Amino acid sequence: MTATVLSSSIPRLTRPVPVPPAVRRGAWQLAAGQAMSLRAQSASVLKVRQGRVWVTRDASAQRGSEDLVLSPGDSLQLAKGERLVMEPWDGFGATYTWDAI
């Protein structure tokens, strides 16, 4: 059986608010619907500056895989070699920084 989705049945999201230049400065943007995989080359910290992101952290010898939702101001520290996959939690995208500790 084949399902058909009509565009009128998909709810429309409001237009995203432009990211202010002060938030963008020194940060990366993740567009709505885009996923990103990052691996820490050294101890690093991911910090959300705008929007919310859904982060899946790979399992390690010390813990299992972990799913988190980070909001503006939240941060996540990663040890050297750790990997994560992240994507915006909603349809508005997100802005984040990724720095060595």
C-alpha positions as CSV (number, residue, x, y, z in Angstrom):
1,M,0.0,0.0,0.0
2,T,1.3,3.5,-0.8
3,A,0.6,6.5,1.3
4,T,0.1,10.0,-0.2
5,V,0.8,13.1,1.8
6,L,-0.9,16.3,0.6
7,S,1.0,19.5,1.2
8,S,-2.1,21.1,2.6
9,S,-2.1,18.5,5.4
10,I,1.3,19.4,6.6
11,P,1.3,22.2,9.2
12,R,3.3,25.3,8.2
13,L,5.8,26.7,10.7
14,T,6.1,30.4,11.2
15,R,9.1,32.0,9.5
16,P,12.3,31.8,11.5
17,V,13.5,34.9,13.2
18,P,16.8,36.2,11.8
19,V,19.8,35.4,14.0
20,P,21.2,38.7,15.3
21,P,24.8,39.4,14.2
22,A,26.0,39.3,17.9
23,V,24.8,35.7,18.2
24,R,26.3,34.6,14.9
25,R,29.8,36.1,15.6
26,G,32.2,33.3,16.3
27,A,29.4,30.7,16.1
28,W,28.1,28.1,13.6
29,Q,24.6,27.8,12.3
30,L,22.7,24.6,11.9
31,A,19.7,25.0,9.5
32,A,16.3,23.4,10.2
33,G,16.3,19.8,9.0
34,Q,20.2,19.6,8.9
35,A,22.1,17.1,11.0
36,M,25.7,17.4,12.0
37,S,28.3,14.9,13.3
38,L,31.2,16.2,15.3
39,R,34.2,14.3,16.8
40,A,36.3,16.0,19.5
41,Q,40.0,16.1,18.4
42,S,40.8,17.3,21.9
43,A,38.6,17.9,25.0
44,S,35.9,20.2,23.7
45,V,32.7,21.9,24.7
46,L,29.5,22.4,22.6
47,K,27.5,25.5,23.7
48,V,24.1,26.4,22.3
49,R,23.7,30.1,21.6
50,Q,20.3,30.2,19.9
51,G,17.5,27.6,19.3
52,R,17.4,24.1,20.7
53,V,19.4,21.1,19.5
54,W,18.8,17.4,19.9
55,V,22.1,15.7,20.6
56,T,22.8,12.0,20.4
57,R,26.1,11.1,22.1
58,D,27.9,7.9,21.1
59,A,28.2,5.2,23.7
60,S,31.6,4.8,25.5
61,A,33.1,2.2,27.8
62,Q,31.8,4.3,30.8
63,R,28.2,4.8,29.6
64,G,25.6,4.0,26.9
65,S,24.4,6.2,24.1
66,E,22.7,9.3,25.3
67,D,20.0,11.6,23.8
68,L,19.8,15.2,25.1
69,V,18.0,18.4,24.2
70,L,20.1,21.5,24.8
71,S,18.7,25.0,25.0
72,P,20.4,28.4,24.7
73,G,23.1,28.7,27.3
74,D,23.4,24.9,27.8
75,S,26.7,23.3,27.1
76,L,28.1,19.7,26.8
77,Q,31.7,18.7,27.4
78,L,33.2,15.9,25.4
79,A,36.5,14.1,25.9
80,K,39.0,13.6,23.1
81,G,37.7,11.2,20.5
82,E,34.0,11.4,21.6
83,R,31.5,11.8,18.8
84,L,28.0,13.3,18.7
85,V,25.3,13.9,16.2
86,M,23.0,16.9,16.5
87,E,20.1,18.5,14.7
88,P,17.8,21.4,15.5
89,W,14.9,20.3,17.8
90,D,12.4,22.3,15.9
91,G,11.9,24.0,12.5
92,F,13.9,27.1,13.3
93,G,17.5,26.0,13.2
94,A,20.2,26.7,15.9
95,T,23.4,28.5,16.5
96,Y,26.3,26.9,18.5
97,T,29.9,27.2,19.3
98,W,32.4,24.3,19.4
99,D,35.7,25.0,21.3
100,A,38.6,23.2,22.7
101,I,38.8,23.3,26.5
